[in-house]
Amino acid sequence: MTSWIALFTKEFRAARMWLYFNLLVIILGASSLFFLNETQVLLYSLLVMIIFHVIYLPAWMIYSMIVEWKHKTLTHWLNLPHSGLVLITSKFVAGIAMMILSLLVCNGSLALLYSYVLGADNDMVTQAVHWFISEFWVILLGTMIMSILSGSQVICAIIIGKSVTRFRLLLVAGFLLIPSLLQLLFHDTTGYTKLVSWGMLTSAMTEWIQPMLLNQQEMAHTINVLSELTVFSLGTMLPQLVYSILLIWISGKLVDRAVQI
C-alpha cells in the first residue's frame, strides 16, 4: 500500500500542470460570453464541459505515457518490483483525481455563471438553470464515469499495442471502437432502451431542452447531442464502470506479462 501511495503521489504531482490547462479553458470560455446570447451560453458551456471531461482522462493517460517514453523511463517503470495492477492503477487514479478536481471547478463555475450572470427574464434559461443546479451531482457523477470508461479504453489499447505482437491493430481498434459501435447499432431498439433506462437519474425528456427544439432550429443538433449526454441512469453507468474495471485489470495483467518477458 505504501508503494502504491508513493507511485500515486508521483503521478499526481506530474498531473498538476494540467491545472494551468484548466485555467486556460475557463478563461477562454469566459471570453466567449461576450459573443453569445444567453441560450447559446447555456447550451455550449454545458456541452463543452461534458465533452472536455470525457476526453480529459484519456488525454492525460496518453500524455503521461508519452512523457515516460520521451524521458526513457518507461522501461524502468515497467520493471519496478510491483504488480502491473499497482503500476496502472496508481497512474490511472492520479488522472481520475485531477479530472474530479477539474470537474468540481468547472461545474462550480457553471453553477455560479448560471445563477448570477445569466438573466432571469428568459423562462427557458431559468428552467435550465434550475435543472442544472438540481442535477449537479448526477451530472458530475455521470461525466466522471464516462471519462473513466474512455480513459480505461485508451490505457488498455496502449498496453495492448506495446505487449501484443499478433493482431495488434485489430485488438486495439476493438477495445476502442466495438463498444461504441454496438451502442450506435442498437441505440434505437426497444431492447436497448429497456436495458439501459432502469434506475433513471435524470429525465430522458428534460423540461428545458425539448422546447428549445422548436425555437432554436439552428442549434438543433447541439441540443440533441446535449440531450443524449445528460441522460444518466444506473443502467448505463454501472455497466460502464464494470467494463472500465475489467479493462484496467486486463491492462495490469498485460503489464505483468510484458515484465516477465
ZAZAVEX-631491 format. One record per residue (C-alpha): chain; x, y, z; residue in three letters; residue number from 1. Coordinates in pm, 1 decimal. Each point is the difference from the previous one (the first is absolute). Example, Ala and Ser with C-alpha at 12.3 -4.5 7.8 and 13.67 -1.06 7.14 Angstrom:
# ZAZAVEX-631491
+--------+----------+----------+----------+--------+-----+
| chaine |       c1 |       c2 |       c3 | residu | num |
+--------+----------+----------+----------+--------+-----+
|      A |   1230.0 |   -450.0 |    780.0 |    Ala |   1 |
|      A |    137.0 |    344.0 |    -66.0 |    Ser |   2 |
+--------+----------+----------+----------+--------+-----+
***
This chain:
# ZAZAVEX-631491
+--------+----------+----------+----------+--------+-----+
| chaine |       c1 |       c2 |       c3 | residu | num |
+--------+----------+----------+----------+--------+-----+
|      A |      0.0 |      0.0 |      0.0 |    Met |   1 |
|      A |    288.0 |    234.5 |     81.4 |    Thr |   2 |
|      A |    150.1 |    -62.5 |   -343.3 |    Ser |   3 |
|      A |   -332.8 |     72.8 |   -168.5 |    Trp |   4 |
|      A |    -34.5 |    328.3 |    189.6 |    Ile |   5 |
|      A |    354.5 |     99.2 |    -98.4 |    Ala |   6 |
|      A |    -69.5 |    -75.5 |   -366.9 |    Leu |   7 |
|      A |   -334.0 |    180.5 |     16.2 |    Phe |   8 |
|      A |    163.0 |    307.5 |    157.9 |    Thr |   9 |
|      A |    264.4 |      6.6 |   -274.7 |    Lys |  10 |
|      A |   -263.0 |    -22.6 |   -272.7 |    Glu |  11 |
|      A |   -227.3 |    255.6 |    166.2 |    Phe |  12 |
|      A |    280.6 |    252.8 |     24.7 |    Arg |  13 |
|      A |     76.3 |    -54.9 |   -367.8 |    Ala |  14 |
|      A |   -367.7 |     58.9 |    -82.5 |    Ala |  15 |
|      A |    -20.4 |    334.0 |    181.9 |    Arg |  16 |
|      A |    119.5 |    189.1 |   -307.1 |    Met |  17 |
|      A |   -341.0 |    -74.8 |   -150.4 |    Trp |  18 |
|      A |   -148.4 |    250.2 |    244.0 |    Leu |  19 |
|      A |    147.8 |    273.5 |   -218.5 |    Tyr |  20 |
|      A |   -171.2 |   -155.4 |   -299.7 |    Phe |  21 |
|      A |   -328.8 |      2.9 |    190.4 |    Asn |  22 |
|      A |     49.5 |    365.6 |     87.0 |    Leu |  23 |
|      A |     62.0 |     81.0 |   -366.7 |    Leu |  24 |
|      A |   -320.7 |   -179.1 |   -103.4 |    Val |  25 |
|      A |   -202.8 |    190.7 |    260.4 |    Ile |  26 |
|      A |    146.8 |    333.0 |   -113.5 |    Ile |  27 |
|      A |    -72.0 |    -76.9 |   -364.8 |    Leu |  28 |
|      A |   -351.1 |   -107.7 |     93.5 |    Gly |  29 |
|      A |    -59.6 |    318.3 |    195.9 |    Ala |  30 |
|      A |    118.4 |    213.4 |   -291.6 |    Ser |  31 |
|      A |   -254.1 |   -166.5 |   -230.3 |    Ser |  32 |
|      A |   -287.3 |    133.1 |    211.3 |    Leu |  33 |
|      A |     33.3 |    334.4 |   -171.8 |    Phe |  34 |
|      A |    -86.3 |   -154.3 |   -339.2 |    Phe |  35 |
|      A |   -289.2 |   -232.8 |     93.1 |    Leu |  36 |
|      A |   -355.8 |     52.2 |    112.8 |    Asn |  37 |
|      A |   -135.6 |   -154.7 |    319.4 |    Glu |  38 |
|      A |   -135.9 |   -314.5 |   -163.3 |    Thr |  39 |
|      A |    324.6 |    -62.7 |   -190.2 |    Gln |  40 |
|      A |    206.4 |     52.8 |    315.3 |    Val |  41 |
|      A |   -216.1 |   -254.7 |    180.4 |    Leu |  42 |
|      A |     19.6 |   -265.1 |   -270.9 |    Leu |  43 |
|      A |    361.2 |     35.0 |   -107.1 |    Tyr |  44 |
|      A |    150.1 |     37.0 |    348.3 |    Ser |  45 |
|      A |   -166.6 |   -315.5 |    129.7 |    Leu |  46 |
|      A |     75.2 |   -194.8 |   -317.3 |    Leu |  47 |
|      A |    366.2 |    102.9 |     -5.4 |    Val |  48 |
|      A |     39.8 |    -71.7 |    371.0 |    Met |  49 |
|      A |   -128.3 |   -357.0 |    -38.8 |    Ile |  50 |
|      A |    195.1 |    -79.3 |   -318.8 |    Ile |  51 |
|      A |    317.4 |    157.9 |    139.9 |    Phe |  52 |
|      A |    -10.2 |   -224.4 |    305.6 |    His |  53 |
|      A |    -96.1 |   -313.9 |   -190.2 |    Val |  54 |
|      A |    329.8 |     32.8 |   -192.0 |    Ile |  55 |
|      A |    191.4 |    141.6 |    299.8 |    Tyr |  56 |
|      A |    109.8 |   -332.8 |    147.7 |    Leu |  57 |
|      A |    100.0 |   -172.6 |   -326.4 |    Pro |  58 |
|      A |    191.1 |    313.5 |   -100.2 |    Ala |  59 |
|      A |    182.2 |     -6.6 |    333.0 |    Trp |  60 |
|      A |     85.5 |   -370.8 |    -38.2 |    Met |  61 |
|      A |    138.3 |     55.8 |   -350.8 |    Ile |  62 |
|      A |    199.4 |    300.6 |    119.6 |    Tyr |  63 |
|      A |    134.5 |   -191.5 |    299.5 |    Ser |  64 |
|      A |    115.5 |   -295.6 |   -210.5 |    Met |  65 |
|      A |    158.8 |    232.4 |   -257.7 |    Ile |  66 |
|      A |    195.4 |    167.5 |    282.1 |    Val |  67 |
|      A |    117.3 |   -343.3 |    116.2 |    Glu |  68 |
|      A |    117.0 |    -84.7 |   -351.7 |    Trp |  69 |
|      A |    157.8 |    342.2 |    -56.1 |    Lys |  70 |
|      A |    202.6 |    -12.1 |    321.0 |    His |  71 |
|      A |     79.2 |   -368.0 |    -58.4 |    Lys |  72 |
|      A |   -144.1 |    -96.9 |    337.7 |    Thr |  73 |
|      A |   -261.5 |   -241.7 |   -131.7 |    Leu |  74 |
|      A |    234.2 |   -300.2 |     25.7 |    Thr |  75 |
|      A |     84.4 |     96.4 |    357.2 |    His |  76 |
|      A |   -369.4 |     51.1 |     80.1 |    Trp |  77 |
|      A |    -96.5 |   -338.7 |   -143.9 |    Leu |  78 |
|      A |    278.0 |   -176.6 |    191.8 |    Asn |  79 |
|      A |    -76.1 |    140.3 |    341.6 |    Leu |  80 |
|      A |    -50.6 |   -280.4 |    254.9 |    Pro |  81 |
|      A |   -377.1 |     44.8 |      1.0 |    His |  82 |
|      A |   -287.2 |   -173.9 |   -172.0 |    Ser |  83 |
|      A |   -134.1 |    146.9 |   -319.5 |    Gly |  84 |
|      A |   -325.6 |     84.8 |    174.5 |    Leu |  85 |
|      A |    184.1 |    217.4 |    252.8 |    Val |  86 |
|      A |    184.3 |    185.3 |   -277.2 |    Leu |  87 |
|      A |   -307.6 |     51.6 |   -216.8 |    Ile |  88 |
|      A |   -241.2 |     97.5 |    277.8 |    Thr |  89 |
|      A |    242.0 |    250.4 |    158.4 |    Ser |  90 |
|      A |     31.8 |    182.5 |   -332.6 |    Lys |  91 |
|      A |   -369.6 |    -34.1 |    -80.1 |    Phe |  92 |
|      A |   -131.1 |    111.2 |    340.3 |    Val |  93 |
|      A |    229.7 |    304.2 |     -7.1 |    Ala |  94 |
|      A |   -164.9 |     99.9 |   -326.5 |    Gly |  95 |
|      A |   -345.2 |    -63.1 |    149.7 |    Ile |  96 |
|      A |     84.1 |    220.9 |    298.8 |    Ala |  97 |
|      A |    102.6 |    286.7 |   -229.4 |    Met |  98 |
|      A |   -307.2 |    -52.1 |   -214.9 |    Met |  99 |
|      A |   -229.9 |     14.4 |    304.3 |    Ile | 100 |
|      A |    164.7 |    321.6 |    117.9 |    Leu | 101 |
|      A |    -44.7 |    143.9 |   -347.4 |    Ser | 102 |
|      A |   -364.2 |   -111.9 |    -11.1 |    Leu | 103 |
|      A |    -73.7 |    159.6 |    336.9 |    Leu | 104 |
|      A |    160.5 |    327.8 |   -106.2 |    Val | 105 |
|      A |   -174.0 |     10.4 |   -339.8 |    Cys | 106 |
|      A |   -339.1 |   -113.0 |    132.1 |    Asn | 107 |
|      A |     27.2 |    247.6 |    284.6 |    Gly | 108 |
|      A |     90.2 |    276.8 |   -244.1 |    Ser | 109 |
|      A |   -301.1 |    -87.2 |   -216.0 |    Leu | 110 |
|      A |   -226.6 |     -2.7 |    305.0 |    Ala | 111 |
|      A |    116.3 |    351.8 |     89.6 |    Leu | 112 |
|      A |    -29.1 |    110.6 |   -362.0 |    Leu | 113 |
|      A |   -350.0 |   -135.8 |    -42.0 |    Tyr | 114 |
|      A |   -119.2 |    132.5 |    336.1 |    Ser | 115 |
|      A |    143.5 |    350.7 |      3.7 |    Tyr | 116 |
|      A |    107.5 |    100.4 |   -350.9 |    Val | 117 |
|      A |   -269.6 |   -123.8 |   -236.1 |    Leu | 118 |
|      A |   -314.5 |    212.1 |     -3.6 |    Gly | 119 |
|      A |   -314.1 |   -126.9 |    168.1 |    Ala | 120 |
|      A |   -238.8 |    149.8 |   -257.0 |    Asp | 121 |
|      A |     28.0 |   -302.6 |   -229.6 |    Asn | 122 |
|      A |   -230.8 |   -276.3 |    128.3 |    Asp | 123 |
|      A |    190.3 |   -268.8 |   -189.5 |    Met | 124 |
|      A |    331.0 |    108.9 |    150.2 |    Val | 125 |
|      A |   -157.2 |     12.0 |    345.5 |    Thr | 126 |
|      A |   -128.2 |   -357.7 |    -36.0 |    Gln | 127 |
|      A |    338.3 |   -115.7 |   -123.7 |    Ala | 128 |
|      A |    178.9 |    164.2 |    293.1 |    Val | 129 |
|      A |   -231.9 |   -167.9 |    248.1 |    His | 130 |
|      A |     51.1 |   -333.7 |   -175.9 |    Trp | 131 |
|      A |    378.3 |     31.8 |      5.2 |    Phe | 132 |
|      A |     13.8 |     96.2 |    368.0 |    Ile | 133 |
|      A |   -236.5 |   -280.5 |    103.9 |    Ser | 134 |
|      A |    188.9 |   -258.0 |   -210.4 |    Glu | 135 |
|      A |    348.4 |    131.6 |     88.3 |    Phe | 136 |
|      A |    130.4 |   -317.0 |    165.9 |    Trp | 137 |
|      A |   -160.7 |   -230.6 |   -255.1 |    Val | 138 |
|      A |    168.7 |    189.5 |   -285.5 |    Ile | 139 |
|      A |    327.5 |    -12.7 |    192.4 |    Leu | 140 |
|      A |    -27.7 |   -375.8 |     57.9 |    Leu | 141 |
|      A |   -118.6 |    -83.6 |   -350.3 |    Gly | 142 |
|      A |    274.3 |    203.0 |   -167.6 |    Thr | 143 |
|      A |    260.4 |   -153.8 |    229.5 |    Met | 144 |
|      A |   -105.1 |   -356.2 |    -87.5 |    Ile | 145 |
|      A |      1.8 |     77.1 |   -374.3 |    Met | 146 |
|      A |    351.7 |    138.8 |     39.5 |    Ser | 147 |
|      A |    115.1 |   -307.3 |    195.7 |    Ile | 148 |
|      A |   -136.7 |   -224.5 |   -275.6 |    Leu | 149 |
|      A |    177.9 |    190.7 |   -278.5 |    Ser | 150 |
|      A |    320.5 |     16.1 |    206.0 |    Gly | 151 |
|      A |     -0.5 |   -373.8 |     71.0 |    Ser | 152 |
|      A |    -56.1 |    -75.1 |   -368.9 |    Gln | 153 |
|      A |    296.4 |    216.0 |    -98.8 |    Val | 154 |
|      A |    243.3 |   -136.5 |    259.9 |    Ile | 155 |
|      A |    -99.1 |   -356.6 |    -87.5 |    Cys | 156 |
|      A |     50.7 |     72.4 |   -369.9 |    Ala | 157 |
|      A |    343.5 |    150.3 |     72.7 |    Ile | 158 |
|      A |    108.1 |   -299.6 |    207.5 |    Ile | 159 |
|      A |   -129.9 |   -241.8 |   -265.3 |    Ile | 160 |
|      A |    190.9 |    192.2 |   -265.7 |    Gly | 161 |
|      A |    320.4 |    -41.7 |    198.0 |    Lys | 162 |
|      A |    -39.9 |   -359.1 |    118.9 |    Ser | 163 |
|      A |   -185.2 |   -192.1 |   -273.3 |    Val | 164 |
|      A |    181.2 |   -104.6 |   -314.6 |    Thr | 165 |
|      A |   -279.6 |   -161.1 |   -206.4 |    Arg | 166 |
|      A |   -318.0 |    177.0 |   -113.8 |    Phe | 167 |
|      A |    108.5 |    310.2 |    192.2 |    Arg | 168 |
|      A |   -192.3 |    254.2 |   -206.1 |    Leu | 169 |
|      A |   -317.2 |   -208.8 |     -1.6 |    Leu | 170 |
|      A |      8.5 |    -41.7 |    377.4 |    Leu | 171 |
|      A |     68.9 |    368.3 |     60.3 |    Val | 172 |
|      A |   -279.8 |    102.7 |   -236.8 |    Ala | 173 |
|      A |   -230.9 |   -250.5 |    165.9 |    Gly | 174 |
|      A |     50.1 |    135.3 |    350.5 |    Phe | 175 |
|      A |    -44.0 |    355.6 |   -122.2 |    Leu | 176 |
|      A |   -278.9 |    -36.7 |   -254.7 |    Leu | 177 |
|      A |   -212.7 |   -309.5 |     60.6 |    Ile | 178 |
|      A |   -189.4 |    128.3 |    309.5 |    Pro | 179 |
|      A |    -86.5 |    325.6 |   -177.8 |    Ser | 180 |
|      A |    -98.3 |   -180.0 |   -320.4 |    Leu | 181 |
|      A |   -225.9 |   -240.2 |    190.3 |    Leu | 182 |
|      A |   -164.5 |    289.7 |    180.4 |    Gln | 183 |
|      A |    -51.0 |    184.3 |   -328.3 |    Leu | 184 |
|      A |   -142.9 |   -311.5 |   -165.3 |    Leu | 185 |
|      A |   -254.5 |    -84.0 |    272.0 |    Phe | 186 |
|      A |    -61.2 |    350.7 |    134.5 |    His | 187 |
|      A |   -351.1 |     39.5 |   -142.5 |    Asp | 188 |
|      A |   -122.4 |   -351.5 |     72.7 |    Thr | 189 |
|      A |   -261.8 |    -74.4 |    266.5 |    Thr | 190 |
|      A |    218.1 |   -260.7 |    167.1 |    Gly | 191 |
|      A |    293.1 |    239.1 |     38.7 |    Tyr | 192 |
|      A |   -227.1 |    270.4 |    143.0 |    Thr | 193 |
|      A |   -140.1 |   -238.0 |    261.5 |    Lys | 194 |
|      A |    348.1 |   -127.2 |     81.9 |    Leu | 195 |
|      A |    154.4 |    339.8 |     71.1 |    Val | 196 |
|      A |   -294.7 |    206.7 |    123.2 |    Ser | 197 |
|      A |    -51.7 |   -163.9 |    339.4 |    Trp | 198 |
|      A |    109.0 |    204.2 |    299.6 |    Gly | 199 |
|      A |    -46.7 |    326.3 |   -189.5 |    Met | 200 |
|      A |    173.7 |    285.9 |    183.0 |    Leu | 201 |
|      A |    -86.8 |    277.7 |   -245.1 |    Thr | 202 |
|      A |   -301.8 |     35.2 |   -221.9 |    Ser | 203 |
|      A |     38.0 |   -118.9 |   -358.6 |    Ala | 204 |
|      A |   -233.7 |    281.4 |   -110.7 |    Met | 205 |
|      A |    123.4 |    291.6 |    207.9 |    Thr | 206 |
|      A |   -251.5 |    280.1 |     32.3 |    Glu | 207 |
|      A |    241.1 |    265.2 |   -117.2 |    Trp | 208 |
|      A |    175.6 |   -158.2 |   -298.4 |    Ile | 209 |
|      A |   -289.0 |   -127.4 |   -208.7 |    Gln | 210 |
|      A |   -179.3 |    339.6 |    -39.3 |    Pro | 211 |
|      A |    324.9 |    141.9 |   -137.6 |    Met | 212 |
|      A |    -32.6 |   -229.2 |   -300.5 |    Leu | 213 |
|      A |   -295.8 |    210.6 |   -108.6 |    Leu | 214 |
|      A |    166.6 |    338.0 |     46.8 |    Asn | 215 |
|      A |    366.8 |    -68.4 |    -74.3 |    Gln | 216 |
|      A |      2.6 |   -195.2 |   -325.1 |    Gln | 217 |
|      A |    350.2 |    123.1 |    -87.7 |    Glu | 218 |
|      A |    129.6 |   -173.1 |    313.4 |    Met | 219 |
|      A |   -218.5 |   -309.9 |    -21.9 |    Ala | 220 |
|      A |    298.2 |   -233.1 |    -41.4 |    His | 221 |
|      A |    175.2 |    144.3 |    305.7 |    Thr | 222 |
|      A |   -319.6 |    -30.1 |    202.6 |    Ile | 223 |
|      A |    -45.2 |   -365.9 |   -102.9 |    Asn | 224 |
|      A |    360.9 |    -85.9 |     88.6 |    Val | 225 |
|      A |    -31.5 |    174.2 |    335.3 |    Leu | 226 |
|      A |   -327.2 |   -180.7 |     67.2 |    Ser | 227 |
|      A |    173.0 |   -335.0 |    -61.2 |    Glu | 228 |
|      A |    300.0 |     88.3 |    218.4 |    Leu | 229 |
|      A |   -210.0 |    112.9 |    294.9 |    Thr | 230 |
|      A |   -211.4 |   -314.3 |     29.9 |    Val | 231 |
|      A |    155.0 |   -198.1 |    285.0 |    Phe | 232 |
|      A |   -133.9 |   -327.2 |    137.7 |    Ser | 233 |
|      A |    134.2 |   -288.3 |    205.9 |    Leu | 234 |
|      A |    -67.2 |   -217.7 |   -303.5 |    Gly | 235 |
|      A |    269.1 |    185.9 |   -194.8 |    Thr | 236 |
|      A |    242.8 |    101.2 |    273.9 |    Met | 237 |
|      A |     40.8 |   -332.8 |    181.9 |    Leu | 238 |
|      A |     91.9 |   -201.4 |   -315.3 |    Pro | 239 |
|      A |    243.0 |    276.2 |   -100.6 |    Gln | 240 |
|      A |    163.5 |    -12.6 |    341.6 |    Leu | 241 |
|      A |     23.6 |   -381.9 |     -0.2 |    Val | 242 |
|      A |    145.4 |      2.6 |   -353.1 |    Tyr | 243 |
|      A |    254.0 |    262.9 |    104.7 |    Ser | 244 |
|      A |    113.0 |   -212.9 |    296.9 |    Ile | 245 |
|      A |     33.7 |   -300.8 |   -232.6 |    Leu | 246 |
|      A |    217.2 |    199.2 |   -243.0 |    Leu | 247 |
|      A |    223.7 |    122.7 |    282.3 |    Ile | 248 |
|      A |     38.5 |   -358.5 |    124.3 |    Trp | 249 |
|      A |     88.0 |   -117.0 |   -352.2 |    Ile | 250 |
|      A |    255.5 |    282.7 |    -29.0 |    Ser | 251 |
|      A |    161.6 |   -103.2 |    328.3 |    Gly | 252 |
|      A |     27.1 |   -362.1 |   -113.9 |    Lys | 253 |
|      A |    152.7 |    106.5 |   -332.9 |    Leu | 254 |
|      A |    258.3 |    211.0 |    182.7 |    Val | 255 |
|      A |     89.4 |   -301.6 |    217.5 |    Asp | 256 |
|      A |     40.9 |   -207.9 |   -315.5 |    Arg | 257 |
|      A |    220.6 |    265.6 |   -164.0 |    Ala | 258 |
|      A |    220.2 |     21.1 |    308.3 |    Val | 259 |
|      A |     37.7 |   -377.4 |     19.4 |    Gln | 260 |
|      A |    100.5 |    -15.3 |   -365.8 |    Ile | 261 |
+--------+----------+----------+----------+--------+-----+
***
